[in-house]
Structures are given as structure tokens and as C-alpha cells.
Amino acid sequence: MADTTSFLDNITKGYQTQGSSITLGTAMLNGQPVEGAHVKIPLKTMNRHGLIAGATGTGKTKTLQILAEQLSENGVPVLMMDIKGDLSGIAKPGEEKPFITERHAKINLPYGPKGFSVELMSLSQQEGVRLRATVSEFGPVLFSRVLDLNDTQTGVMGVIFKYCDDNNMPLLDLKDIKKVLQYITDEGKDEIEKEYGRISTSSTGSILRKIIELEQQNADAFFGELSFDINDLMRIDDEGRGYVNIIRLTDIQDKPKLFSTFMLSLLAEIYNQMPEKGDADQPELVIFIDEAHLIFDEASKTLMDQIETIVKLIRSKGVGIFFVTQNPTDVPNGVLSQLGLKIQHALRAFTATDRKAIKLTAENYPISEFYQTDEIITQLGTGEALVTALSEKGNPTPLAATMLRAPMSRMDILTDDEIKQINANSKLVKKYGETIDRDSAYEMLCKKIEAIQTQEAQLEQQKAEEKATRPTSSSRPEPSLGGDIAKSVIKVATSATFIRGVFGVLNKMFRK
């Protein structure tokens, strides 16, 4: 049996903090929490990203809820992806039940029910703050990666954006870019070829098919105006707590392309707009992506590379990203290596494949003299997890099997009436509620095509009128019949074919 004193000393030194911190719970030894062995995460390292993993029913969602609450309490805004629809309860106080009282007595942490300031957001027609972005904001490179275009097609996309920029045609939604594709293939083909070079119709056809595929996942609801301002994610309420922004995604679980498109757009926008922060005392924003495999399963290689690059760079902007998934192997190695905080709930070993996955998972955690990692992963109870983080100096902390605290907010969803009440009181719902459809590339090209067609119709009419005013054959002098016959005879007699024919006949006669 491991020595409790040395264990406590190990945890206390490893998780000692000077600045603000988040207390997750208390470290356990031999299945029991050790008094005073609190597991604290320095607030300043929460921009170093993280992972919450574990089998279904082991408490991942509640851990996400705990982190969001603790961050909000410290004045850090949070953005959460609610795939299953069970995070909205954070807006209302929880209820102190006997099992919560017992747990908090064991880990020696106070418990007080509390609700938090919440904004409910949506990518679709669900009630809440509508999230939109324009095609122009994506730019040709990012939009091409979303569509998984090859180099030639990406070049065509670059021409499309350049043409629209040169002609002051805003690209706002998908119907805009579809109209441009139609125009450069048909009516504007000569104009484009003269100014920008020849474009293959097979390339424009392929791009159009991929846009339609994106459209079939209701992406047309996402592209448009009014574009969402990322500064509205950084709000602090009147009590100094960060807003918890919850994007309700229950209706797009079967639309991973739309989900990954939105995430890439959001991360790129945050990275491009936010100033460099360096090593600040606390992050500006922390993003939790539940069911993270939905991003990675359907992402192309180029999209994956883009996500990996942004994850590496965005922490310097003061933004932390946490991936929530069942198994760490759901997250690509390039991304996994960037995650400073890892919270591993129990995994179940039902098959040989499961056991191999557990051994592989155990290798991602620091070696501990107090735990056999691949064994304890299968023995953790609900609301317990293996934790390793980064210290204030950036060093990995010791591995700690932790009994986690309970969420202070409701561990259940809001009722329909409660959702309506939150939306009714939201300033952002009013701000982004109206759909704006101003003149853009679609309307401008429709007018241009109409003008071209009108001009062509006028030319055709002009030609018809000119033809109608020409002298008819009846007004010309009648040619002489004899003269015509003579001309025909001379023409035939002097033709090369006639001469060759005559000489051919003569040669035959002489041979005889």
C-alpha cells in the first residue's frame, strides 16, 4: 500500500498555485480521497487546451459543466457546443441532494447551488442567438478547404473572389457564389477569359456540386448576414462573471460537414481578430467542443491541417480549446499533443480491442509510482477521473485519480418555458434575430445577365429589321436565258474535272 504522506506531499507540490486557480476535486489513493490533496488547475494555463475523455455515463458532461462554472466564477467567458442538449441547465441553480452533500464532505469542499448567465445560440432555425458568417469572411482558401477542393479548383475559387472584389460584388451567402459560377460558365465566360484567363467548365461544375452537398446539410442557414461578432462571446455580466454561451446543436448531429465548417470559421475568425495576449493571468475565452469526433471524422486532410494549425497558434490569443469525446484516440495525434490538461474518466474493457485502446491511452499520461494507470482507468467510478495538467511554470503535474466536485448548477436540461424566458431577456437574440438580404453578387449578376439578354434580343431584332429592308430578288433585272446557258457551258468545259475526263477517254481510244 502506498504511503499517504508521500502521496499528499507529491500532490500538494505538484498542484500548488500562486495565482488564481480552479479546484476540480480531491486526489484519491487506494480508492479514497486524501484530506488536503486538492487538485487545482492554474487559471493562467487554461489557454493551453485540454481533453475530457471517457466512456458513456462516466461523467464527462458534468466535468465540462464544473469547468465552465469555475471559469465563469473567475470572470472568464465560455463557449460550449451542446450536441446532446443536456448543458442548458447551467442557467439555473442545482439542488443539494444527499449524495452531493456526502461527496463534498469527503473531498472537503463547500457546495452552494448557483445558476449562471447564459446565452443560448443556434446554427439553424432553433430559438436563440442566430450564428452566421458570410462567404467573403471565409476567403477563397478557407472556403476551398471547407469544400475540399483540389489545387485547380482552389485556383478557380481565387478567381471568383478576385472578380467579385474587382467589381464590388459582395459574396454573402451560397446563392451568391452559385450565381457567380453560373455567370462565369455562361454569359460572362468571354469577360472572365479576357481578364483572368480561361476557366474549365468541368472545374466550375465540380465546385457547384460540392456547394450543393454543403447546402443539403442546411449550410445556407449559416451563410449570410448579420455576421456574428466574436466580441459578443467575451461578455461579462453585472456580477463580474463570464457569460456561458451555449450553442444548441441537437438538430445537426447528422450534419458533421456543417459542424466542422462552423468550427473552422469560428476558430479562424477568433484567431484573426483577437490581439496577441502572451502569458496572461487568465484566458480571454475557453471553448468546449462536445462530441469532438464529429469534427475529425468528416474532416478532409486539408481541413485537419487547418484545425491543427489554429489549435497550435490560438493559445497566444488567450483562447483555450477543450475537446470532449469518448476515447482520446478520437483526437488526431497532432492535436492531442497540444493539450495541456487531460481529464480521463473510466474506459470499459469489454473486448481485446478495448484493452489495446486502454493500454494506448495509459501511455499518454505521466508515469506514477502510486497508480497502475491502465488498471485504474477501468476502475474509476462515475464522477471520478485521472487528471494531469500544467503547473504555473508549464511543467506537467503528477497524475491524480480525482474525486470530482459536483456542479453547482442544475444537472438537467431547461424546460421550454425557461428557454423562452432566457431568449426573451437576451440582447443578442434581438441583435441577430433579423435576416438581412441586401444586394450582393446574386442580385447584381441577375441584373447584369438580364441586361446582356436584353442587348442580345435587341441585336437580333435589329438584324431582322435590316434583313426585312434589303432589296428582294424580284426587284433585280432578269438575267438572259441564253447568256446563262452559255456561261454554264463555258464553266463546265474549262473545269479541271471536265478536262481530266476528256483526256481520260482519249487515252483509252488510242490504246485500243
C-alpha positions in Angstrom: 0.0 0.0 0.0 1.4 3.4 -1.0 2.5 5.8 1.7 -0.3 8.5 2.3 2.2 11.1 3.5 4.4 10.9 0.4 1.3 10.9 -1.8 0.0 14.0 -0.2 3.3 15.7 -0.5 3.5 14.8 -4.2 0.0 16.1 -4.9 0.5 19.3 -2.8 3.7 20.3 -4.5 2.5 19.3 -8.0 -0.7 21.3 -7.8 0.5 24.2 -5.7 -0.6 27.6 -7.3 0.3 31.2 -6.5 -2.3 32.9 -8.7 -6.0 32.2 -9.3 -6.9 28.6 -9.8 -9.8 26.2 -10.4 -10.3 23.4 -7.9 -11.6 20.2 -9.6 -11.8 18.0 -6.5 -9.5 15.9 -4.3 -6.9 13.3 -5.2 -7.6 9.7 -4.2 -5.3 6.9 -3.0 -6.5 3.3 -2.8 -9.9 4.4 -3.9 -10.4 7.1 -1.1 -9.9 10.9 -1.2 -6.9 12.1 0.8 -7.6 15.0 3.0 -5.9 18.2 1.8 -4.9 16.7 -1.6 -6.9 19.2 -3.6 -6.4 19.2 -7.4 -6.1 22.8 -8.5 -5.6 23.9 -12.1 -3.8 27.3 -12.5 -6.2 29.7 -14.4 -3.3 31.1 -16.4 -2.8 27.6 -18.0 -6.4 27.2 -19.2 -5.4 28.6 -22.6 -3.1 25.5 -23.1 -6.1 23.5 -24.2 -7.4 20.2 -22.8 -9.2 16.9 -23.2 -12.1 15.4 -21.3 -12.5 11.7 -22.3 -14.3 8.6 -21.0 -17.0 6.0 -21.7 -20.7 6.9 -21.9 -22.1 7.5 -18.4 -18.8 8.2 -16.6 -19.5 11.9 -16.0 -17.8 13.8 -18.9 -20.7 16.2 -19.3 -20.7 17.0 -15.6 -17.0 17.6 -15.7 -17.4 20.0 -18.6 -20.2 21.8 -16.5 -17.8 22.1 -13.5 -15.1 23.6 -15.6 -17.5 26.1 -17.2 -18.8 27.1 -13.8 -15.4 27.6 -12.3 -14.2 29.7 -15.3 -17.3 31.9 -15.2 -16.9 32.4 -11.5 -13.4 33.8 -12.3 -14.7 36.2 -14.9 -13.7 34.0 -18.0 -16.4 33.7 -20.7 -17.1 30.2 -22.0 -18.4 28.8 -25.3 -19.9 25.3 -25.2 -21.1 23.0 -28.0 -24.3 21.3 -26.8 -24.7 18.3 -29.1 -26.9 16.2 -26.8 -29.0 19.1 -25.4 -28.1 18.5 -21.7 -26.0 21.6 -20.9 -28.6 24.3 -20.8 -29.3 23.6 -17.1 -26.2 25.6 -16.2 -28.5 28.6 -16.3 -30.4 27.5 -13.2 -29.2 26.6 -9.6 -28.7 23.0 -8.8 -30.3 21.1 -5.9 -28.2 19.8 -3.0 -29.1 16.2 -2.7 -27.8 13.7 -0.1 -25.2 12.2 -2.5 -23.8 15.7 -3.3 -23.6 16.5 0.5 -21.8 13.2 1.1 -19.4 13.7 -1.8 -18.4 17.3 -0.8 -17.9 16.2 2.8 -15.4 13.5 1.5 -13.5 16.0 -0.6 -13.7 18.8 2.0 -15.1 21.4 -0.4 -18.1 23.7 0.2 -21.2 23.3 -2.0 -23.7 26.1 -2.9 -26.4 25.8 -5.6 -26.0 28.5 -8.2 -27.1 29.5 -11.7 -25.0 31.3 -14.3 -25.6 34.0 -17.0 -26.3 32.0 -20.2 -26.8 32.9 -23.9 -28.5 30.2 -26.0 -27.2 30.1 -29.6 -28.1 28.3 -32.8 -26.8 27.5 -36.2 -30.2 26.6 -37.6 -33.8 27.6 -37.0 -33.8 26.7 -33.3 -34.7 29.6 -30.9 -31.7 31.5 -29.7 -29.0 33.8 -31.0 -28.5 33.1 -34.7 -24.9 32.5 -35.7 -24.0 33.4 -39.2 -21.0 34.2 -41.3 -20.6 35.5 -44.9 -18.8 33.6 -47.7 -16.4 36.7 -48.0 -15.3 36.3 -44.4 -14.2 32.8 -45.1 -12.0 33.9 -48.0 -11.0 31.7 -51.0 -8.5 29.5 -49.2 -10.6 28.6 -46.2 -13.8 28.2 -48.3 -11.9 25.9 -50.6 -10.7 23.8 -47.7 -14.3 23.5 -46.4 -15.3 22.2 -49.8 -12.2 20.0 -50.1 -11.3 21.4 -53.5 -8.1 20.4 -55.4 -5.4 22.8 -56.4 -7.1 23.6 -59.8 -10.5 24.2 -58.2 -8.9 26.3 -55.5 -7.4 28.5 -58.2 -10.9 28.9 -59.7 -12.2 29.9 -56.3 -9.5 32.5 -56.1 -10.5 33.9 -59.5 -14.2 34.1 -58.3 -13.3 36.1 -55.2 -10.9 38.4 -57.2 -13.6 39.0 -59.8 -16.2 39.9 -57.1 -13.7 42.1 -55.3 -12.8 43.9 -58.5 -16.5 44.5 -59.4 -17.6 45.4 -55.8 -19.9 42.3 -55.6 -20.3 41.1 -52.0 -20.3 37.3 -51.6 -22.6 36.9 -48.6 -24.4 33.5 -49.0 -24.3 30.3 -51.0 -26.7 31.6 -53.7 -24.2 34.4 -54.4 -21.3 32.1 -55.2 -23.6 29.7 -57.1 -24.7 32.6 -59.3 -21.1 33.7 -59.9 -20.3 30.1 -61.0 -23.2 30.2 -63.4 -22.2 33.5 -64.8 -18.5 32.7 -65.5 -19.6 29.5 -67.1 -22.2 31.0 -69.5 -22.9 34.7 -70.0 -19.6 36.0 -68.6 -17.3 33.4 -70.0 -15.6 35.8 -72.5 -15.3 38.5 -69.9 -13.6 36.2 -67.4 -11.3 34.7 -70.1 -10.2 38.1 -71.3 -9.4 39.5 -67.8 -8.4 36.4 -65.7 -7.8 33.5 -68.2 -9.7 30.5 -69.3 -11.7 28.6 -66.7 -12.7 24.9 -67.3 -16.4 24.2 -67.1 -15.6 20.8 -65.5 -13.9 22.7 -62.6 -16.9 25.0 -62.1 -19.2 22.0 -62.3 -17.3 20.2 -59.6 -17.3 23.2 -57.3 -21.0 23.7 -57.8 -21.7 20.0 -56.9 -19.7 20.4 -53.6 -21.6 23.6 -52.7 -24.9 21.8 -53.2 -23.6 19.0 -51.0 -22.9 21.6 -48.3 -26.3 23.2 -48.9 -28.0 19.9 -48.3 -26.8 20.0 -44.7 -28.6 23.3 -44.2 -25.4 25.4 -44.5 -27.5 28.0 -46.3 -28.9 28.9 -42.8 -25.4 29.6 -41.6 -24.1 31.7 -44.5 -25.4 35.2 -44.6 -25.9 38.4 -42.6 -25.9 39.7 -39.9 -22.5 38.2 -39.3 -21.8 37.2 -35.7 -19.3 39.5 -33.9 -16.9 37.3 -31.8 -16.7 40.2 -29.2 -20.2 39.2 -28.2 -18.7 35.9 -26.8 -16.5 37.8 -24.4 -19.1 39.5 -22.3 -19.1 39.7 -18.5 -22.3 40.0 -16.5 -23.1 42.6 -13.8 -21.7 40.4 -11.1 -18.3 40.1 -12.9 -18.9 36.5 -14.1 -18.2 35.4 -17.6 -21.1 34.6 -19.8 -21.7 30.9 -20.6 -22.5 30.8 -24.3 -24.2 27.5 -25.3 -24.6 26.6 -28.9 -27.5 24.2 -29.2 -26.6 21.6 -31.9 -29.1 18.9 -31.2 -30.6 19.2 -34.7 -27.2 18.9 -36.6 -25.8 15.7 -35.2 -26.3 14.1 -38.7 -24.7 17.2 -40.4 -21.0 16.9 -39.5 -19.9 19.0 -42.5 -21.9 21.9 -41.2 -20.5 21.5 -37.7 -16.9 21.3 -38.9 -17.5 24.3 -41.2 -18.8 26.4 -38.4 -16.0 25.4 -36.0 -13.3 26.2 -38.5 -14.9 29.5 -39.4 -15.2 30.4 -35.7 -11.6 29.5 -34.8 -10.2 31.3 -37.8 -12.3 34.4 -37.0 -11.2 34.4 -33.4 -7.5 33.9 -34.3 -7.6 36.7 -37.0 -9.4 39.3 -34.9 -8.1 38.8 -31.4 -4.8 40.5 -30.4 -1.8 38.7 -29.1 -2.0 38.2 -25.3 1.1 36.2 -24.4 1.1 34.6 -20.9 -1.8 36.4 -19.3 -3.1 35.6 -15.8 -6.3 34.2 -17.2 -7.7 33.3 -20.7 -10.0 35.6 -22.7 -12.2 32.7 -23.7 -12.4 29.0 -23.3 -14.2 26.8 -25.9 -15.6 23.3 -25.1 -16.3 21.1 -28.1 -18.5 18.2 -27.0 -18.6 15.0 -29.2 -15.4 16.3 -30.8 -15.1 13.2 -33.1 -17.8 14.9 -35.2 -15.2 17.4 -36.3 -12.5 15.0 -37.1 -14.4 12.1 -38.6 -15.7 14.0 -41.6 -12.8 16.5 -42.0 -10.6 16.2 -45.0 -6.8 16.2 -44.7 -6.6 19.9 -45.6 -9.3 20.8 -43.1 -7.5 18.7 -40.4 -4.2 20.5 -41.1 -6.0 23.9 -40.8 -7.6 22.9 -37.5 -4.3 21.6 -36.1 -2.5 24.8 -37.1 -5.2 27.0 -35.4 -5.1 24.9 -32.2 -1.3 25.4 -32.1 -1.5 29.2 -32.6 -4.7 30.3 -31.0 -3.5 29.9 -27.4 -1.3 33.0 -27.9 -4.5 34.9 -28.3 -5.7 33.9 -24.8 -8.1 31.2 -26.1 -8.3 27.7 -24.7 -10.0 24.8 -26.6 -11.2 21.6 -24.8 -12.2 18.5 -26.7 -14.8 16.2 -25.1 -15.0 12.7 -26.5 -15.3 9.1 -25.5 -11.7 8.0 -26.4 -8.6 10.1 -26.7 -7.8 8.2 -30.0 -10.8 10.1 -31.5 -8.5 13.2 -31.5 -5.6 13.2 -34.0 -2.1 12.9 -32.5 -1.2 16.4 -33.9 -3.9 18.0 -31.9 -3.6 15.6 -28.8 0.0 16.6 -28.4 -1.1 20.3 -27.9 -3.4 19.6 -24.9 -2.1 20.6 -21.5 -5.0 19.5 -19.3 -6.2 15.9 -19.6 -9.2 14.6 -17.6 -9.7 10.9 -18.2 -12.8 9.2 -17.0 -13.3 5.5 -16.9 -12.9 3.3 -20.0 -14.5 -0.1 -20.3 -12.6 -3.2 -21.4 -15.2 -5.5 -23.0 -13.0 -6.7 -25.9 -9.4 -7.3 -26.9 -9.6 -4.1 -29.0 -10.8 -2.2 -25.9 -7.9 -3.5 -23.8 -5.4 -2.4 -26.5 -7.0 1.0 -26.6 -6.8 1.4 -22.8 -3.1 0.5 -22.9 -2.5 3.1 -25.6 -4.5 5.7 -23.6 -2.4 5.0 -20.5 0.8 5.8 -22.3 -0.5 9.4 -22.8 -0.3 10.0 -19.1 2.7 10.6 -16.8 4.1 7.5 -15.1 3.1 7.4 -11.5 4.5 5.4 -8.5 1.1 5.5 -6.9 -1.1 4.1 -9.8 -1.0 1.4 -12.4 -2.6 3.6 -15.0 -4.0 1.0 -17.4 -5.7 -0.7 -14.5 -7.1 2.3 -12.6 -8.7 3.6 -15.8 -11.1 0.7 -15.8 -11.8 1.0 -12.0 -12.8 4.7 -11.8 -16.4 5.3 -10.7 -18.9 7.9 -12.0 -17.6 11.4 -11.2 -14.0 10.2 -10.8 -11.2 10.8 -13.3 -7.5 10.7 -13.8 -6.1 14.3 -14.0 -2.9 15.7 -15.2 -2.3 19.4 -16.1 0.4 22.0 -16.5 1.8 23.9 -13.5 2.2 27.6 -13.5 5.7 27.1 -14.8 4.4 24.9 -17.6 5.6 21.6 -16.2 3.3 18.5 -16.2 1.7 17.9 -12.8 1.6 14.4 -11.2 -1.1 12.0 -12.3 -4.0 12.2 -9.8 -7.0 9.9 -9.6 -9.5 12.6 -8.5 -13.0 12.5 -6.9 -14.6 15.5 -8.7 -16.8 18.1 -7.1 -20.4 18.3 -8.2 -21.8 21.1 -10.5 -23.4 24.0 -8.7 -26.0 24.4 -11.4 -28.8 22.1 -12.5 -27.7 18.8 -13.8 -30.6 18.6 -16.2 -32.0 20.5 -19.2 -34.1 23.6 -19.1 -37.9 23.5 -19.8 -39.3 25.1 -23.0 -40.7 28.0 -20.9 -37.3 28.6 -19.3 -35.6 28.6 -22.7 -38.2 31.1 -23.9 -37.6 33.3 -20.9 -33.8 33.4 -21.4 -34.2 34.3 -25.1 -36.8 36.9 -24.3 -34.3 38.7 -22.0 -31.4 38.3 -24.4 -30.0 41.4 -26.1 -28.1 39.2 -28.6 -31.3 37.5 -29.8 -32.7 40.8 -30.7 -29.5 41.9 -32.3 -29.1 38.9 -34.6 -32.7 37.9 -34.9 -33.4 39.7 -38.2 -32.1 38.1 -41.5 -30.6 40.7 -43.8 -30.6 40.1 -47.6 -29.1 43.1 -49.2 -28.0 43.4 -52.8 -25.0 41.2 -53.3 -23.4 39.2 -56.1 -26.6 37.3 -56.8 -28.8 40.3 -57.4 -26.0 42.2 -59.2 -25.3 39.4 -61.6 -29.1 38.8 -62.2 -29.3 42.4 -63.4 -26.2 42.1 -65.5 -27.4 38.8 -67.1 -30.8 40.5 -67.8 -29.0 43.4 -69.4 -26.9 41.1 -71.6 -30.0 39.1 -72.6 -31.9 42.4 -73.4 -29.0 43.6 -75.5 -28.8 40.3 -77.4 -32.5 40.5 -78.1 -32.2 44.0 -79.4 -29.4 42.9 -81.7 -31.4 40.0 -83.0 -34.4 42.4 -83.7 -32.1 44.9 -85.4 -30.7 42.1 -87.7 -34.3 41.0 -88.5 -35.2 44.6 -89.4 -32.2 45.0 -91.6 -32.9 41.8 -93.4 -36.5 42.9 -94.0 -35.4 46.2 -95.6 -32.9 44.6 -98.1 -34.0 44.6 -101.9 -35.8 41.4 -102.8 -34.8 39.1 -105.8 -37.9 40.3 -107.7 -36.5 43.8 -108.0 -33.3 42.7 -109.7 -33.1 42.6 -113.6 -34.0 39.2 -115.1 -30.8 37.6 -116.5 -30.8 36.5 -120.2 -31.6 32.8 -120.5 -29.1 32.3 -123.4 -26.4 34.1 -121.5 -26.9 31.9 -118.5 -26.7 28.7 -120.7 -23.5 29.9 -122.4 -21.9 30.7 -119.1 -22.7 27.3 -117.8 -21.3 25.5 -120.8 -18.0 27.5 -120.7 -17.7 26.9 -117.0 -18.1 23.1 -117.4 -15.8 23.0 -120.5 -13.0 24.8 -118.8 -13.2 23.0 -115.5 -10.3 20.7 -114.4 -12.6 17.8 -113.8 -14.1 18.0 -117.4 -10.6 18.3 -119.0 -9.2 15.3 -117.0 -12.3 13.3 -118.0 -11.9 14.1 -121.7 -8.2 13.2 -121.8 -9.0 10.0 -120.0 -11.5 9.0 -122.7 -9.0 9.9 -125.5 -6.2 7.8 -123.9 -8.5 4.8 -123.8 -9.4 5.3 -127.5 -5.7 5.5 -128.6 -4.8 2.4 -126.6 -7.4 0.4 -128.5 
